[in-house]
């Protein structure tokens, strides 16, 4: 049974914000890529993005590029986007379909969808060459609640162990069955940590989000995950039967078998290091966060609905999408202002308020991960 605590009841022990170099230093950024993004489980895509065998998407994390596909048996696979011959990048497009295999554009080495090398022109006369010795380098992959996660570590923590607190936590929302209505890509001129810190508190909501605070009280939040890599809890929807939408009304059918209390709540969880999961009664919104540099982050935001909603005459996905596109823009703007400020020589770490306890917990996880 989850125990919920108000943000102000979670000790922060006089915590202060991170030093400016944590948002601006190429050295710190390189450490974060190595010790966080190349070792933790990352949300890569919806499983439906590679629905059929041969479908693929490409994701980039720092200097690493990964191809995610399905093999001939339908199993999800992930490989480094690197040919075993001369290291050439195999796929340039961010998504597509392999008809018969994965072929390098340079010398036409060709790989099966399970990564095995099946074609290497003019290599038969090379001493000691055996195609079985030169498969694509695999990357660990796991499925959870309709998403695919990847891990670059050669010996990653097992997914079921790493995600133990979340494995069955959201079953009532029927996440694997939900259908996407729209996806929006954002390029934000701010460090990835500022995105997480902003998402984890509503201290900023009154001055930044006037439309949001009309729909949910800013002090209504209670959290059931408040330390470690997974953080979050719920906020209350003010209007009975209402929603976080431009109209304030529900814009789709309930996403799952939700108890009455969940019909008046929105659950917000940050899933370290690159997923933000927002669970509404009538839709689910998911952000994936992809660092590009110390001062730039690419964010993908997707809205998912009950499949039956799409057949309803009154269904209006844009009611929710427009609301959050507006709210996202407000958040990205203040994050960009924060990036400018923490880049100044005048910036020194400031005290966190009691309402920012999850931001403190996020900072602690970053510190621990980089130290490890």
DOVEX-15341 format. One record per residue (C-alpha): residue number from 1; residue in one letter; x, y, z. Coordinates in nm, 4 decimals, padded with zeros to 6 digits. Example, Ala and Ser with C-alpha at 12.3 -4.5 7.8 and 13.67 -1.06 7.14 Angstrom:
2
<rec 1, A, <01.2300, -00.4500, 00.7800>> <rec 2, S, <01.3670, -00.1060, 00.7140>> 
//
This chain:
372
<rec 1, X, <00.0000, 00.0000, 00.0000>> <rec 2, X, <00.1448, 00.3380, -00.0985>> <rec 3, X, <00.2073, 00.5958, 00.1701>> <rec 4, X, <00.1524, 00.9491, 00.0454>> <rec 5, X, <00.3246, 01.2493, 00.1991>> <rec 6, X, <00.2850, 01.6183, 00.1269>> <rec 7, X, <00.5930, 01.7749, -00.0287>> <rec 8, X, <00.6440, 01.9878, 00.2814>> <rec 9, X, <00.6558, 01.6751, 00.5029>> <rec 10, X, <00.9594, 01.5323, 00.3197>> <rec 11, X, <01.2833, 01.6549, 00.4849>> <rec 12, X, <01.5186, 01.8616, 00.2712>> <rec 13, X, <01.7789, 01.9277, 00.5445>> <rec 14, X, <01.8592, 02.2780, 00.4266>> <rec 15, X, <01.9432, 02.1630, 00.0738>> <rec 16, X, <02.0647, 02.4086, -00.1880>> <rec 17, X, <02.0509, 02.4027, -00.5644>> <rec 18, X, <02.3383, 02.2546, -00.7651>> <rec 19, X, <02.6503, 02.4592, -00.8471>> <rec 20, X, <02.6500, 02.6373, -01.1819>> <rec 21, X, <02.9148, 02.4088, -01.3307>> <rec 22, X, <02.6708, 02.1169, -01.3076>> <rec 23, X, <02.4626, 02.2905, -01.5744>> <rec 24, X, <02.7396, 02.4352, -01.7919>> <rec 25, X, <03.0568, 02.2271, -01.7687>> <rec 26, X, <03.1432, 01.9943, -02.0603>> <rec 27, X, <03.3354, 01.7798, -01.8103>> <rec 28, X, <03.0303, 01.7321, -01.5878>> <rec 29, X, <02.8142, 01.6672, -01.8935>> <rec 30, X, <03.0549, 01.3976, -02.0141>> <rec 31, X, <03.0457, 01.2354, -01.6691>> <rec 32, X, <02.6653, 01.2333, -01.6737>> <rec 33, X, <02.6587, 01.0700, -02.0159>> <rec 34, X, <02.9070, 00.8048, -01.9058>> <rec 35, X, <02.7742, 00.7303, -01.5579>> <rec 36, X, <02.4022, 00.7942, -01.6059>> <rec 37, X, <02.2843, 00.7835, -01.9672>> <rec 38, X, <02.5188, 00.5049, -02.0731>> <rec 39, X, <02.4507, 00.2899, -01.7643>> <rec 40, X, <02.0830, 00.3366, -01.6728>> <rec 41, X, <01.7703, 00.2089, -01.8431>> <rec 42, X, <01.6449, 00.4731, -02.0872>> <rec 43, X, <01.2938, 00.5025, -02.2268>> <rec 44, X, <01.3548, 00.4739, -02.6025>> <rec 45, X, <01.0134, 00.4567, -02.7700>> <rec 46, X, <00.6653, 00.3075, -02.7625>> <rec 47, X, <00.6620, -00.0591, -02.8544>> <rec 48, X, <00.4104, 00.0360, -03.1251>> <rec 49, X, <00.6796, 00.2475, -03.2934>> <rec 50, X, <00.8314, -00.0828, -03.4062>> <rec 51, X, <00.5066, -00.2738, -03.4363>> <rec 52, X, <00.6103, -00.5075, -03.7204>> <rec 53, X, <00.9250, -00.7089, -03.7819>> <rec 54, X, <01.1716, -00.4887, -03.9683>> <rec 55, X, <01.0280, -00.1606, -03.8399>> <rec 56, X, <01.2995, 00.0481, -03.6801>> <rec 57, X, <01.3710, 00.3712, -03.4951>> <rec 58, X, <01.7068, 00.5305, -03.4188>> <rec 59, X, <01.7898, 00.7047, -03.0921>> <rec 60, X, <02.1032, 00.9056, -03.0109>> <rec 61, X, <02.2557, 00.9445, -02.6651>> <rec 62, X, <02.5727, 01.1527, -02.6643>> <rec 63, X, <02.8092, 00.9925, -02.9158>> <rec 64, X, <02.6117, 00.6685, -02.9168>> <rec 65, X, <02.3468, 00.5851, -03.1757>> <rec 66, X, <02.1172, 00.2845, -03.1377>> <rec 67, X, <01.8911, 00.1029, -03.3827>> <rec 68, X, <01.5763, -00.0493, -03.2299>> <rec 69, X, <01.3831, -00.3008, -03.4388>> <rec 70, X, <01.1956, -00.6324, -03.4276>> <rec 71, X, <01.3511, -00.9535, -03.5518>> <rec 72, X, <01.1797, -01.2182, -03.7641>> <rec 73, X, <01.0294, -01.3746, -03.4512>> <rec 74, X, <00.8797, -01.0416, -03.3458>> <rec 75, X, <01.1163, -00.9915, -03.0516>> <rec 76, X, <01.2453, -00.6375, -02.9906>> <rec 77, X, <01.6162, -00.5914, -03.0581>> <rec 78, X, <01.8596, -00.3036, -03.0116>> <rec 79, X, <02.2026, -00.2648, -03.1711>> <rec 80, X, <02.4754, -00.0055, -03.1878>> <rec 81, X, <02.4306, 00.1826, -03.5147>> <rec 82, X, <02.7818, 00.0817, -03.6199>> <rec 83, X, <02.8934, -00.1522, -03.8988>> <rec 84, X, <03.1450, -00.4133, -03.7851>> <rec 85, X, <03.3604, -00.3561, -04.0959>> <rec 86, X, <03.4767, 00.0063, -04.0905>> <rec 87, X, <03.2468, 00.1447, -03.8219>> <rec 88, X, <03.0173, 00.3232, -04.0652>> <rec 89, X, <02.6807, 00.4389, -03.9306>> <rec 90, X, <02.4216, 00.1995, -04.0695>> <rec 91, X, <02.1026, 00.4060, -04.0490>> <rec 92, X, <02.0768, 00.7776, -04.1169>> <rec 93, X, <01.6972, 00.8107, -04.0965>> <rec 94, X, <01.5386, 00.8300, -03.7521>> <rec 95, X, <01.2778, 00.5684, -03.8450>> <rec 96, X, <01.1932, 00.3318, -04.1260>> <rec 97, X, <01.1577, -00.0313, -04.2246>> <rec 98, X, <01.4120, -00.2998, -04.3154>> <rec 99, X, <01.2794, -00.5133, -04.6007>> <rec 100, X, <01.5319, -00.7966, -04.5895>> <rec 101, X, <01.8062, -00.6928, -04.3467>> <rec 102, X, <02.0250, -00.4115, -04.2223>> <rec 103, X, <02.2737, -00.3101, -04.4891>> <rec 104, X, <02.5732, -00.0800, -04.4475>> <rec 105, X, <02.5701, 00.1999, -04.7090>> <rec 106, X, <02.9507, 00.1872, -04.7481>> <rec 107, X, <03.0535, -00.1680, -04.8454>> <rec 108, X, <02.7144, -00.3417, -04.8294>> <rec 109, X, <02.7834, -00.5667, -04.5314>> <rec 110, X, <02.4363, -00.6944, -04.4455>> <rec 111, X, <02.2933, -00.8095, -04.1129>> <rec 112, X, <01.9841, -01.0099, -04.0258>> <rec 113, X, <01.7294, -00.8567, -03.7921>> <rec 114, X, <01.8820, -01.0586, -03.5066>> <rec 115, X, <02.2136, -00.8795, -03.5706>> <rec 116, X, <02.3991, -01.1699, -03.7306>> <rec 117, X, <02.6170, -01.0927, -04.0320>> <rec 118, X, <02.4665, -01.2599, -04.3394>> <rec 119, X, <02.6460, -01.0814, -04.6234>> <rec 120, X, <03.0039, -00.9542, -04.6620>> <rec 121, X, <03.0967, -00.9075, -05.0299>> <rec 122, X, <03.4435, -01.0197, -05.1390>> <rec 123, X, <03.5460, -01.1302, -04.7890>> <rec 124, X, <03.5601, -01.5027, -04.8679>> <rec 125, X, <03.9309, -01.4787, -04.9560>> <rec 126, X, <04.0257, -01.3094, -04.6283>> <rec 127, X, <04.2274, -01.5416, -04.4045>> <rec 128, X, <04.0390, -01.6528, -04.0958>> <rec 129, X, <03.7238, -01.4560, -04.1781>> <rec 130, X, <03.4010, -01.6093, -04.0480>> <rec 131, X, <03.0737, -01.4172, -04.0663>> <rec 132, X, <02.9690, -01.5698, -03.7343>> <rec 133, X, <03.2423, -01.3681, -03.5597>> <rec 134, X, <03.1087, -01.0291, -03.6724>> <rec 135, X, <02.7501, -00.9681, -03.5570>> <rec 136, X, <02.6256, -00.6221, -03.4667>> <rec 137, X, <02.7013, -00.5132, -03.1112>> <rec 138, X, <02.3795, -00.5688, -02.9133>> <rec 139, X, <02.2300, -00.3338, -02.6566>> <rec 140, X, <02.0129, -00.4582, -02.3708>> <rec 141, X, <01.6413, -00.3996, -02.4295>> <rec 142, X, <01.3323, -00.4478, -02.2118>> <rec 143, X, <00.9596, -00.3827, -02.2429>> <rec 144, X, <00.7502, -00.2131, -01.9755>> <rec 145, X, <00.3916, -00.0861, -01.9929>> <rec 146, X, <00.3965, -00.0389, -02.3692>> <rec 147, X, <00.7409, 00.1267, -02.3870>> <rec 148, X, <01.0803, -00.0138, -02.4834>> <rec 149, X, <01.3808, 00.0657, -02.2671>> <rec 150, X, <01.7490, 00.0313, -02.3586>> <rec 151, X, <02.0688, 00.0119, -02.1576>> <rec 152, X, <02.4180, 00.0648, -02.3025>> <rec 153, X, <02.5976, -00.1020, -02.0115>> <rec 154, X, <02.7523, -00.4343, -02.1100>> <rec 155, X, <02.6377, -00.5821, -01.7791>> <rec 156, X, <02.3307, -00.3750, -01.6889>> <rec 157, X, <02.1286, -00.4150, -01.3753>> <rec 158, X, <01.8393, -00.6451, -01.4690>> <rec 159, X, <01.5388, -00.4359, -01.5690>> <rec 160, X, <01.3059, -00.6129, -01.3272>> <rec 161, X, <01.5425, -00.5281, -01.0442>> <rec 162, X, <01.6069, -00.1689, -01.1485>> <rec 163, X, <01.2345, -00.0991, -01.2016>> <rec 164, X, <01.1036, -00.3077, -00.9120>> <rec 165, X, <00.9134, -00.0139, -00.7520>> <rec 166, X, <00.7261, 00.0480, -01.0795>> <rec 167, X, <00.6740, -00.2965, -01.2345>> <rec 168, X, <00.3003, -00.3298, -01.1610>> <rec 169, X, <00.2341, 00.0103, -01.0087>> <rec 170, X, <00.0300, 00.1529, -01.2972>> <rec 171, X, <-00.1557, -00.1555, -01.4212>> <rec 172, X, <-00.4948, 00.0043, -01.3624>> <rec 173, X, <-00.4169, 00.2640, -01.6321>> <rec 174, X, <-00.3858, -00.0067, -01.9030>> <rec 175, X, <-00.0840, 00.1700, -02.0484>> <rec 176, X, <00.0094, -00.0959, -02.3087>> <rec 177, X, <-00.3369, -00.0698, -02.4693>> <rec 178, X, <-00.3414, 00.3092, -02.5115>> <rec 179, X, <-00.3169, 00.4654, -02.8568>> <rec 180, X, <-00.1165, 00.7766, -02.9449>> <rec 181, X, <-00.2989, 01.0832, -03.0737>> <rec 182, X, <-00.0038, 01.3126, -03.1329>> <rec 183, X, <00.3682, 01.3573, -03.0708>> <rec 184, X, <00.5457, 01.6948, -03.0446>> <rec 185, X, <00.9225, 01.7458, -03.0482>> <rec 186, X, <01.0777, 02.0330, -02.8509>> <rec 187, X, <01.4288, 02.1766, -02.8617>> <rec 188, X, <01.4989, 02.3460, -02.5288>> <rec 189, X, <01.8035, 02.5614, -02.4628>> <rec 190, X, <01.8506, 02.4332, -02.1094>> <rec 191, X, <02.0327, 02.1556, -01.9269>> <rec 192, X, <01.8403, 01.8293, -01.8910>> <rec 193, X, <01.8449, 01.8514, -01.5111>> <rec 194, X, <01.6541, 02.1803, -01.5162>> <rec 195, X, <01.3742, 02.0004, -01.7021>> <rec 196, X, <01.3479, 01.7336, -01.4314>> <rec 197, X, <01.3698, 01.9839, -01.1473>> <rec 198, X, <01.0936, 02.1954, -01.2998>> <rec 199, X, <00.8689, 01.8921, -01.3510>> <rec 200, X, <00.9144, 01.7794, -00.9905>> <rec 201, X, <00.7602, 02.0800, -00.8159>> <rec 202, X, <00.4614, 02.3117, -00.8413>> <rec 203, X, <00.6183, 02.5919, -00.6396>> <rec 204, X, <00.6480, 02.7720, -00.9748>> <rec 205, X, <00.2934, 02.7008, -01.0925>> <rec 206, X, <00.1154, 03.0140, -00.9694>> <rec 207, X, <00.3455, 03.2654, -01.1438>> <rec 208, X, <00.4139, 03.0521, -01.4531>> <rec 209, X, <00.0934, 02.8535, -01.5238>> <rec 210, X, <-00.2220, 03.0635, -01.4616>> <rec 211, X, <-00.4407, 02.8254, -01.6647>> <rec 212, X, <-00.3103, 02.5205, -01.4799>> <rec 213, X, <-00.3760, 02.6586, -01.1321>> <rec 214, X, <-00.7411, 02.7177, -01.2231>> <rec 215, X, <-00.7745, 02.3423, -01.2760>> <rec 216, X, <-00.5683, 02.2034, -00.9883>> <rec 217, X, <-00.4682, 02.3554, -00.6512>> <rec 218, X, <-00.0930, 02.4086, -00.6418>> <rec 219, X, <-00.0709, 02.2881, -00.2807>> <rec 220, X, <-00.2742, 01.9693, -00.3340>> <rec 221, X, <00.0131, 01.7405, -00.4200>> <rec 222, X, <00.1078, 01.4321, -00.2205>> <rec 223, X, <00.3938, 01.2010, -00.3099>> <rec 224, X, <00.4424, 00.8282, -00.2650>> <rec 225, X, <00.7879, 00.8054, -00.4259>> <rec 226, X, <01.0245, 01.0586, -00.2755>> <rec 227, X, <01.3768, 00.9179, -00.2839>> <rec 228, X, <01.5861, 00.7263, -00.5351>> <rec 229, X, <01.5486, 00.7207, -00.9138>> <rec 230, X, <01.1668, 00.7302, -00.9249>> <rec 231, X, <00.9878, 01.0319, -00.7825>> <rec 232, X, <00.6324, 01.1601, -00.7781>> <rec 233, X, <00.2741, 01.1389, -00.6661>> <rec 234, X, <-00.0584, 01.3051, -00.7403>> <rec 235, X, <-00.2295, 01.6430, -00.7595>> <rec 236, X, <-00.6053, 01.6941, -00.7334>> <rec 237, X, <-00.8319, 01.8073, -01.0169>> <rec 238, X, <-01.0549, 02.0824, -00.8749>> <rec 239, X, <-01.3694, 02.0247, -01.0804>> <rec 240, X, <-01.5509, 01.6924, -01.0284>> <rec 241, X, <-01.5239, 01.5011, -01.3545>> <rec 242, X, <-01.2868, 01.7633, -01.4883>> <rec 243, X, <-00.9562, 01.7316, -01.6668>> <rec 244, X, <-00.6337, 01.9118, -01.7465>> <rec 245, X, <-00.7567, 02.0497, -02.0778>> <rec 246, X, <-00.8344, 02.3831, -02.2409>> <rec 247, X, <-01.2038, 02.3357, -02.1651>> <rec 248, X, <-01.1454, 02.1925, -01.8170>> <rec 249, X, <-01.3601, 01.8928, -01.9153>> <rec 250, X, <-01.2615, 01.5327, -01.9800>> <rec 251, X, <-01.1721, 01.4919, -02.3457>> <rec 252, X, <-01.1704, 01.1121, -02.3659>> <rec 253, X, <-01.2977, 00.7978, -02.2005>> <rec 254, X, <-01.1238, 00.6784, -01.8817>> <rec 255, X, <-00.7943, 00.5157, -01.9734>> <rec 256, X, <-00.8428, 00.2178, -01.7447>> <rec 257, X, <-01.0192, 00.0626, -01.4484>> <rec 258, X, <-00.9762, 00.3588, -01.2194>> <rec 259, X, <-01.1196, 00.3916, -00.8690>> <rec 260, X, <-01.3185, 00.7032, -00.7874>> <rec 261, X, <-01.0255, 00.8820, -00.6239>> <rec 262, X, <-00.8159, 00.8445, -00.9401>> <rec 263, X, <-01.0871, 01.0152, -01.1445>> <rec 264, X, <-01.0004, 01.3331, -00.9520>> <rec 265, X, <-00.6223, 01.2974, -00.9606>> <rec 266, X, <-00.3309, 01.3456, -01.1967>> <rec 267, X, <-00.0221, 01.1399, -01.1152>> <rec 268, X, <00.3169, 01.2859, -01.2101>> <rec 269, X, <00.6291, 01.0677, -01.1955>> <rec 270, X, <00.9855, 01.1356, -01.3043>> <rec 271, X, <01.1537, 00.8108, -01.4077>> <rec 272, X, <01.5288, 00.8671, -01.3897>> <rec 273, X, <01.6986, 00.9637, -01.6061>> <rec 274, X, <01.4899, 01.0414, -01.9141>> <rec 275, X, <01.1159, 00.9859, -01.8717>> <rec 276, X, <00.8392, 01.2039, -01.7271>> <rec 277, X, <00.5095, 01.0165, -01.6963>> <rec 278, X, <00.1817, 01.2035, -01.6358>> <rec 279, X, <-00.1229, 00.9847, -01.5726>> <rec 280, X, <-00.4616, 01.1572, -01.6154>> <rec 281, X, <-00.8035, 00.9935, -01.5868>> <rec 282, X, <-00.8756, 01.0468, -01.9578>> <rec 283, X, <-00.5277, 01.0370, -02.1152>> <rec 284, X, <-00.1601, 00.9799, -02.0445>> <rec 285, X, <00.1183, 01.2183, -02.1371>> <rec 286, X, <00.4790, 01.1009, -02.1583>> <rec 287, X, <00.7936, 01.3062, -02.2079>> <rec 288, X, <01.1283, 01.1553, -02.3011>> <rec 289, X, <01.4301, 01.3734, -02.2284>> <rec 290, X, <01.7438, 01.3537, -02.4461>> <rec 291, X, <02.0471, 01.5681, -02.3505>> <rec 292, X, <02.2226, 01.7246, -02.6487>> <rec 293, X, <02.4849, 01.9353, -02.4703>> <rec 294, X, <02.5303, 02.0994, -02.1280>> <rec 295, X, <02.2883, 02.3734, -02.2373>> <rec 296, X, <02.0490, 02.2006, -02.4782>> <rec 297, X, <01.7901, 01.9227, -02.4440>> <rec 298, X, <01.5627, 01.7545, -02.6968>> <rec 299, X, <01.2238, 01.6516, -02.5578>> <rec 300, X, <00.9588, 01.4297, -02.7150>> <rec 301, X, <00.6066, 01.4598, -02.5763>> <rec 302, X, <00.3308, 01.2125, -02.6634>> <rec 303, X, <-00.0380, 01.1913, -02.5704>> <rec 304, X, <-00.2060, 00.8494, -02.5347>> <rec 305, X, <-00.5786, 00.7744, -02.5105>> <rec 306, X, <-00.8178, 00.4862, -02.4597>> <rec 307, X, <-00.8580, 00.3333, -02.8100>> <rec 308, X, <-01.2366, 00.3504, -02.7719>> <rec 309, X, <-01.2143, 00.7300, -02.7355>> <rec 310, X, <-01.1269, 00.7686, -03.1036>> <rec 311, X, <-01.4747, 00.6422, -03.2039>> <rec 312, X, <-01.6577, 00.8840, -02.9740>> <rec 313, X, <-01.8244, 01.1799, -03.1557>> <rec 314, X, <-01.7274, 01.4157, -02.8730>> <rec 315, X, <-01.3635, 01.3066, -02.8596>> <rec 316, X, <-01.1234, 01.5995, -02.8893>> <rec 317, X, <-00.7623, 01.5033, -02.8246>> <rec 318, X, <-00.6519, 01.8562, -02.9028>> <rec 319, X, <-00.8322, 01.9815, -02.5912>> <rec 320, X, <-00.5599, 01.8140, -02.3833>> <rec 321, X, <-00.2765, 01.8512, -02.6345>> <rec 322, X, <-00.3218, 02.2274, -02.6739>> <rec 323, X, <-00.3351, 02.2701, -02.2961>> <rec 324, X, <-00.0066, 02.0910, -02.2398>> <rec 325, X, <00.1648, 02.2342, -02.5464>> <rec 326, X, <00.0939, 02.5763, -02.3938>> <rec 327, X, <00.2062, 02.4606, -02.0477>> <rec 328, X, <00.5180, 02.2926, -02.1882>> <rec 329, X, <00.6145, 02.6157, -02.3651>> <rec 330, X, <00.5804, 02.8044, -02.0369>> <rec 331, X, <00.8005, 02.5496, -01.8608>> <rec 332, X, <01.0654, 02.5451, -02.1328>> <rec 333, X, <01.0800, 02.9260, -02.1259>> <rec 334, X, <01.1522, 02.9442, -01.7521>> <rec 335, X, <01.4012, 02.6572, -01.7840>> <rec 336, X, <01.5834, 02.8558, -02.0523>> <rec 337, X, <01.5827, 03.1608, -01.8245>> <rec 338, X, <01.7264, 02.9410, -01.5492>> <rec 339, X, <01.9996, 02.8184, -01.7834>> <rec 340, X, <02.0980, 03.1777, -01.8592>> <rec 341, X, <02.1058, 03.2567, -01.4880>> <rec 342, X, <02.3085, 02.9573, -01.3703>> <rec 343, X, <02.5615, 03.0365, -01.6449>> <rec 344, X, <02.6382, 03.3711, -01.4796>> <rec 345, X, <02.9387, 03.4271, -01.2528>> <rec 346, X, <02.6928, 03.5877, -01.0109>> <rec 347, X, <02.5019, 03.2648, -00.9553>> <rec 348, X, <02.5569, 03.0751, -00.6305>> <rec 349, X, <02.3473, 02.7791, -00.5090>> <rec 350, X, <02.0269, 02.8988, -00.3441>> <rec 351, X, <01.8083, 02.7399, -00.0757>> <rec 352, X, <01.5317, 02.5047, -00.1832>> <rec 353, X, <01.1868, 02.5660, -00.0386>> <rec 354, X, <01.0041, 02.2947, 00.1547>> <rec 355, X, <00.7747, 02.2550, -00.1493>> <rec 356, X, <01.0691, 02.1477, -00.3685>> <rec 357, X, <01.1575, 01.8274, -00.1849>> <rec 358, X, <01.1365, 01.6109, -00.4985>> <rec 359, X, <01.3813, 01.8414, -00.6764>> <rec 360, X, <01.6160, 01.7875, -00.3829>> <rec 361, X, <01.5709, 01.4109, -00.4165>> <rec 362, X, <01.6444, 01.4334, -00.7896>> <rec 363, X, <01.9665, 01.6260, -00.7213>> <rec 364, X, <02.0677, 01.3607, -00.4688>> <rec 365, X, <02.0204, 01.0859, -00.7304>> <rec 366, X, <02.2308, 01.2784, -00.9818>> <rec 367, X, <02.5089, 01.3307, -00.7273>> <rec 368, X, <02.5030, 00.9648, -00.6247>> <rec 369, X, <02.5055, 00.8453, -00.9845>> <rec 370, X, <02.7977, 01.0635, -01.0892>> <rec 371, X, <02.9934, 00.9699, -00.7764>> <rec 372, X, <02.9318, 00.5987, -00.8451>> 
//
